[in-house]
Structure formats: C-alpha cells, structure tokens
C-alpha cells in the first residue's frame, strides 16, 4: 500500500495556494511537478559538479561526465535496452522524433509510405509531414473509432511493402487511449517497416521493455516523469541508429574534422551535437530512481483506481460527456460539459485553484474527428488524491452553474 | 460620443462594484451574452483570429469617419472581454483607436485575459482592431 501523503510531501510545488485556494494540480499530462530529490540533484550538480562533459581532462569534467553517463545507463536499464549507446539524449520527444524523421529522409523515396494515427500529438505528425514533403513519400493515417481507440483492421489494411515507418503513441495525450503497440510493432515488422513509439504519456505510468516490445525507436520525455524540462531520450536499435545520418552538426558528434572531410563519432555521440542539458540529464536519473523506488506497478495500480474514481464522480454531473472511452485507458480523463467551451470552464477552475488543461492538447485531428473545439483534460500523477478529484468535481459544477 | 478614455473610466467604475472574482466573471459572462453579434456573412475564415483555445471573429467598417467593429467568439468569457473592447473602440475615429491603450483591462483585474499565455486570441484581436483603424486612417488621409 502506497503512502500517498508521504509522496505528496516530497513535492514543494504542490504545497501552495493559487487564487486563495490550495492548489489542485491535474495537468500532469503536460508536465509533472518535481520531487525534492530531483530539485536537489539539479542544485547539487551546479554547486558541486558543473563542468563540460566528454572533453575535459580535469577532475570536475570527469565527475560531470560520469554523472551524465550514469544517467544514460540508468535509462538503458529502465527501458531494458541492449546497449547504453542505443540511448540518445534529446531535449524531449519533439526533438527525438525530429531526429528520426530527419534521418529517415535518407531512407525514404517517392512512393514510400509513413503511417501515423489520428490520435497523435502534433509532434508525431508534423515532422513526418516534413519528411514526406522533402522526399515525396506519402503519409497514411490510421483512423479511430467513436471511443477513441484505433481501428486496427484499418491499420493492418494500410500496411504494405510501401510502408517504411509507423509512428504511433503508446498512450494518447488527448484521450488516454492505450494503443496495442505490441501488435502494431509485430505487424509493422511483418512488412519490413520500422516503428517509432511516442512514450510521452506511457513512461510515467507503465514499465517499458523495448527488447520485449521489439520497438525500433521509443521516445521518452523527462519532464513528464518527474524529471526537469529540456531533457528526454530516444531509444533506437543500434542497426537503425547506425543507418540514419546525424541530425545536427557541431562539436561532440565528430570523430575528425577537416575542410575536406568530416567523419562522425560513434553512437551515441553521433546524435548529440553541442553541449547538452547536463544538469537535466543528471537529474533525469534521480527521477527514474525515485520512480523505481515507488515502483511503476504500484503507480499504475494506484492511478488506475483514481482514474476510475474520477470517471465515476465526474459522470454524476449532468451534461458530462466523456471524450475517449477506449477499453484500455491510462492517466487521462478528457471531457466536455454539454456544449460549454472548455476554455470557459478552465478559466473558472483556475480561479478555484484547480489546474487542468483545456483546448485541443496539440491533437487537433482528434478534436476535429469528435467535432468539438477541445476538451477539459484532467491528467493524473502519483501524488493526486481522491480529494483532488472531489475538488475538481465541485469546481466543474460551479463552472457549469456560472456558464449555463 | 464619449471618448475612449471616458468609456474606459466608466468600465473601471462599473467593475469597482464587484469585490469577488466570481461577480466579475459573472458580469463578463453576461456581457458576452449581450455582445452585438457579427453578421453571419463575416463569420468566416478570413475574419477569424485563431487563439490556441478559443477563436475570435472580427469585422470592421468605416462609417462617417468612425470605425465600427463587430465581433464574436466561441468561448463566452472571451466574448465578454470582446464586448468591453468593442464598447471602447467602436464608433471612434481611427487616430484615437490607434493611440489608445488597453490598460483598463488590467485595472478591472482581468489582466490575465490579455496575457499571451491565455492563448484566447484577444491579444491578436486588439492588434487587428488597431490595424483596421490604421488602414482606415491612411485610406482617409490619402483620399484628402
């Protein structure tokens, strides 16, 4: 049994008043708050270890390099990757996807196809549109059903020898749908296509084994899993990372440079041009250690019960419309109240000290498919409680009475 | 016609009556409901100002030396603020509109409504209102 009060106590940002009310933070799908351990790790890095990594021969540089590389190994183990050089540090998932999409320009040719789904975040749509524009490849879209689950028969029908890559999220940020990614990975491989999984919403809630999944690429974002902003990681199978060219040129990513010819560094450095977010990388490890101490299984179990409680309580409100009711869901409850604009509801909730996300959640195609301007989205983290949910329900009722 | 400054002072006075945010918001919601709607023919793509969350339609006409604005939004709170902006700027001379500020929104305690993070399209709307005024102004000057 988890002691949530004890977990909550570790998050300074949760213990404040907003507009005169104790903060209820339910915007974890956008970013989670940070435990004291992570905040301390950043402070400690700058106070005791700050130095540029991989180049210096001096003591501090070695300390910083060791701490940064320890984080890479930690992520490797956390995702169960075969090699630590299959873990590339990025700014976040947006950069990770852009890195792969840019690299695939060298693979794609006219007539090739890339498949994404209707329920992707814009960051898993736009980089592929750009790659298609640059190469003459075509973007194919997996449709969803009325519950927000992907239509798997349509997905299988889209796959062909033209398919070079499939890019889907593990869990939808807008709806909370958990996609059957193992089935999708196997199907993509059947036609010889690579597959990239956007794990932004999955990594804070589920344990991930990239070898068992057999994913070619899997992306995670630090700040959505209790680590700082500006740090994320791309897992890529060694064979793919060797095959695609570097994304950015600069220092750190080279073996030799002359004006006649530059050769690139080995993995992972080939994809890590310039001085990275070292403090963020170091604190990423702290966050993962912190998560593992609680245990992702425990987290998943607790959050699933809380999600169920939230769904039940919100359903009591007359006019409540759940948007996205896939059989497998995690972390997110997206809804409308009658036809009230989500923005109006969000404004009033904010005044009541309740932080939710409103709008299209960077997933406009999903909102277009449901013919709505957006939703109110409450997204859960391990520190949320039934009390938070009760406050949300009272807040939504209040907003409804003011706006109706 | 009262000056922009006079109208803004009236609005500040009007909002002074409310002590609680809730009363202010309720008033804004009421104002939103009374906003003269934009003519259906202007409620289309070329008149839209897209915010990240709510969107605004804005139309401007030049009549007897004054700019007449009509507008609408899909969100009622946004519409309420639009009602205040239209009340302030509509039926005024272009030069007055171009030089006016929107500090009154701060003063009535709704500063966040015009903050870029609110992403409701209002900041762009104010800019667009001024651009219309500027266009009418230069057209008017050229004609003379």
Interface residues (C-beta under 8 A of the other chain):
Chain A: X19 X341 X342 X343 X344 X346 X347 X348 X351 X358 X359 X360 X373 X374 X402 X403
Chain B: X21 X22 X25 X26 X29 X52 X53 X54 X55 X74 X75 X76 X77 X78 X119 X120
